[in-house]
Amino acid sequence: METTKWILCPICGRKTHNKIREDTEMKKFPLYCPKCKQETLVDVERFIVSVCKENI
């Protein structure tokens, strides 16, 4: 069985509507949080979500 995790919003820390698997890789993904209504560019690799430097 594949392990999946919810992507947490880097601003408020709540769950978004997106799930990732261990082998998921994303670059400059526009992650939208329905709770705080903010969009953030993120990079994802091996369950590690980091905010893109360009976004700041």
CNS distance restraints for C-alpha pairs under 8 A (distance, minus, plus):
assign (resid   2 and name CA) (resid  21 and name CA) 7.11 0.50 0.50
assign (resid   3 and name CA) (resid  21 and name CA) 5.99 0.50 0.50
assign (resid   3 and name CA) (resid  22 and name CA) 6.74 0.50 0.50
assign (resid   4 and name CA) (resid  19 and name CA) 6.35 0.50 0.50
assign (resid   4 and name CA) (resid  20 and name CA) 5.46 0.50 0.50
assign (resid   4 and name CA) (resid  21 and name CA) 4.52 0.50 0.50
assign (resid   4 and name CA) (resid  22 and name CA) 6.91 0.50 0.50
assign (resid   5 and name CA) (resid  19 and name CA) 5.45 0.50 0.50
assign (resid   5 and name CA) (resid  20 and name CA) 5.52 0.50 0.50
assign (resid   5 and name CA) (resid  21 and name CA) 6.58 0.50 0.50
assign (resid   5 and name CA) (resid  47 and name CA) 7.63 0.50 0.50
assign (resid   6 and name CA) (resid  15 and name CA) 6.11 0.50 0.50
assign (resid   6 and name CA) (resid  16 and name CA) 6.81 0.50 0.50
assign (resid   6 and name CA) (resid  17 and name CA) 7.47 0.50 0.50
assign (resid   6 and name CA) (resid  18 and name CA) 5.95 0.50 0.50
assign (resid   6 and name CA) (resid  19 and name CA) 4.35 0.50 0.50
assign (resid   6 and name CA) (resid  20 and name CA) 6.36 0.50 0.50
assign (resid   7 and name CA) (resid  15 and name CA) 6.08 0.50 0.50
assign (resid   7 and name CA) (resid  16 and name CA) 5.88 0.50 0.50
assign (resid   7 and name CA) (resid  17 and name CA) 7.69 0.50 0.50
assign (resid   7 and name CA) (resid  18 and name CA) 5.76 0.50 0.50
assign (resid   7 and name CA) (resid  19 and name CA) 5.73 0.50 0.50
assign (resid   7 and name CA) (resid  20 and name CA) 6.78 0.50 0.50
assign (resid   7 and name CA) (resid  49 and name CA) 7.56 0.50 0.50
assign (resid   8 and name CA) (resid  13 and name CA) 5.40 0.50 0.50
assign (resid   8 and name CA) (resid  14 and name CA) 5.31 0.50 0.50
assign (resid   8 and name CA) (resid  15 and name CA) 4.56 0.50 0.50
assign (resid   8 and name CA) (resid  16 and name CA) 5.80 0.50 0.50
assign (resid   9 and name CA) (resid  13 and name CA) 4.74 0.50 0.50
assign (resid   9 and name CA) (resid  14 and name CA) 5.45 0.50 0.50
assign (resid   9 and name CA) (resid  15 and name CA) 6.23 0.50 0.50
assign (resid   9 and name CA) (resid  16 and name CA) 6.25 0.50 0.50
assign (resid   9 and name CA) (resid  31 and name CA) 7.80 0.50 0.50
assign (resid   9 and name CA) (resid  32 and name CA) 7.96 0.50 0.50
assign (resid   9 and name CA) (resid  33 and name CA) 6.11 0.50 0.50
assign (resid  10 and name CA) (resid  40 and name CA) 7.85 0.50 0.50
assign (resid  10 and name CA) (resid  51 and name CA) 7.34 0.50 0.50
assign (resid  11 and name CA) (resid  36 and name CA) 7.92 0.50 0.50
assign (resid  11 and name CA) (resid  38 and name CA) 7.94 0.50 0.50
assign (resid  12 and name CA) (resid  36 and name CA) 6.75 0.50 0.50
assign (resid  14 and name CA) (resid  35 and name CA) 7.41 0.50 0.50
assign (resid  15 and name CA) (resid  33 and name CA) 7.80 0.50 0.50
assign (resid  16 and name CA) (resid  32 and name CA) 7.20 0.50 0.50
assign (resid  16 and name CA) (resid  33 and name CA) 5.37 0.50 0.50
assign (resid  16 and name CA) (resid  34 and name CA) 6.70 0.50 0.50
assign (resid  16 and name CA) (resid  35 and name CA) 7.95 0.50 0.50
assign (resid  17 and name CA) (resid  33 and name CA) 7.70 0.50 0.50
assign (resid  17 and name CA) (resid  34 and name CA) 7.89 0.50 0.50
assign (resid  20 and name CA) (resid  24 and name CA) 5.89 0.50 0.50
assign (resid  20 and name CA) (resid  47 and name CA) 7.11 0.50 0.50
assign (resid  21 and name CA) (resid  46 and name CA) 7.74 0.50 0.50
assign (resid  21 and name CA) (resid  47 and name CA) 7.10 0.50 0.50
assign (resid  22 and name CA) (resid  45 and name CA) 7.79 0.50 0.50
assign (resid  22 and name CA) (resid  46 and name CA) 4.95 0.50 0.50
assign (resid  22 and name CA) (resid  47 and name CA) 5.68 0.50 0.50
assign (resid  23 and name CA) (resid  45 and name CA) 7.38 0.50 0.50
assign (resid  23 and name CA) (resid  46 and name CA) 5.92 0.50 0.50
assign (resid  24 and name CA) (resid  44 and name CA) 6.99 0.50 0.50
assign (resid  24 and name CA) (resid  45 and name CA) 6.19 0.50 0.50
assign (resid  24 and name CA) (resid  46 and name CA) 6.49 0.50 0.50
assign (resid  24 and name CA) (resid  47 and name CA) 7.54 0.50 0.50
assign (resid  25 and name CA) (resid  43 and name CA) 7.51 0.50 0.50
assign (resid  25 and name CA) (resid  44 and name CA) 5.20 0.50 0.50
assign (resid  25 and name CA) (resid  45 and name CA) 4.71 0.50 0.50
assign (resid  25 and name CA) (resid  46 and name CA) 7.12 0.50 0.50
assign (resid  26 and name CA) (resid  42 and name CA) 7.71 0.50 0.50
assign (resid  26 and name CA) (resid  43 and name CA) 5.34 0.50 0.50
assign (resid  26 and name CA) (resid  44 and name CA) 4.91 0.50 0.50
assign (resid  26 and name CA) (resid  45 and name CA) 6.79 0.50 0.50
assign (resid  27 and name CA) (resid  42 and name CA) 6.71 0.50 0.50
assign (resid  27 and name CA) (resid  43 and name CA) 4.57 0.50 0.50
assign (resid  27 and name CA) (resid  44 and name CA) 6.63 0.50 0.50
assign (resid  28 and name CA) (resid  41 and name CA) 5.09 0.50 0.50
assign (resid  28 and name CA) (resid  42 and name CA) 5.22 0.50 0.50
assign (resid  28 and name CA) (resid  43 and name CA) 5.51 0.50 0.50
assign (resid  28 and name CA) (resid  52 and name CA) 6.49 0.50 0.50
assign (resid  29 and name CA) (resid  40 and name CA) 7.92 0.50 0.50
assign (resid  29 and name CA) (resid  41 and name CA) 5.22 0.50 0.50
assign (resid  29 and name CA) (resid  42 and name CA) 5.17 0.50 0.50
assign (resid  29 and name CA) (resid  43 and name CA) 6.34 0.50 0.50
assign (resid  30 and name CA) (resid  39 and name CA) 6.23 0.50 0.50
assign (resid  30 and name CA) (resid  40 and name CA) 5.62 0.50 0.50
assign (resid  30 and name CA) (resid  41 and name CA) 4.56 0.50 0.50
assign (resid  30 and name CA) (resid  42 and name CA) 6.55 0.50 0.50
assign (resid  31 and name CA) (resid  39 and name CA) 5.45 0.50 0.50
assign (resid  31 and name CA) (resid  40 and name CA) 5.23 0.50 0.50
assign (resid  31 and name CA) (resid  41 and name CA) 6.00 0.50 0.50
assign (resid  31 and name CA) (resid  42 and name CA) 6.64 0.50 0.50
assign (resid  32 and name CA) (resid  37 and name CA) 6.81 0.50 0.50
assign (resid  32 and name CA) (resid  38 and name CA) 5.85 0.50 0.50
assign (resid  32 and name CA) (resid  39 and name CA) 4.31 0.50 0.50
assign (resid  32 and name CA) (resid  40 and name CA) 6.52 0.50 0.50
assign (resid  33 and name CA) (resid  37 and name CA) 5.26 0.50 0.50
assign (resid  33 and name CA) (resid  38 and name CA) 5.60 0.50 0.50
assign (resid  33 and name CA) (resid  39 and name CA) 6.40 0.50 0.50
assign (resid  34 and name CA) (resid  38 and name CA) 7.60 0.50 0.50
assign (resid  40 and name CA) (resid  51 and name CA) 7.14 0.50 0.50
assign (resid  40 and name CA) (resid  55 and name CA) 6.87 0.50 0.50
assign (resid  41 and name CA) (resid  51 and name CA) 6.04 0.50 0.50
assign (resid  41 and name CA) (resid  52 and name CA) 5.60 0.50 0.50
assign (resid  41 and name CA) (resid  55 and name CA) 6.02 0.50 0.50
assign (resid  42 and name CA) (resid  49 and name CA) 6.53 0.50 0.50
assign (resid  42 and name CA) (resid  50 and name CA) 5.52 0.50 0.50
assign (resid  42 and name CA) (resid  51 and name CA) 4.44 0.50 0.50
assign (resid  42 and name CA) (resid  52 and name CA) 5.19 0.50 0.50
assign (resid  43 and name CA) (resid  49 and name CA) 5.79 0.50 0.50
assign (resid  43 and name CA) (resid  50 and name CA) 5.32 0.50 0.50
assign (resid  43 and name CA) (resid  51 and name CA) 6.30 0.50 0.50
assign (resid  43 and name CA) (resid  52 and name CA) 6.26 0.50 0.50
assign (resid  44 and name CA) (resid  48 and name CA) 5.57 0.50 0.50
assign (resid  44 and name CA) (resid  49 and name CA) 4.59 0.50 0.50
assign (resid  44 and name CA) (resid  50 and name CA) 6.51 0.50 0.50
assign (resid  45 and name CA) (resid  49 and name CA) 6.79 0.50 0.50
assign (resid  51 and name CA) (resid  55 and name CA) 7.17 0.50 0.50
assign (resid  52 and name CA) (resid  56 and name CA) 7.50 0.50 0.50
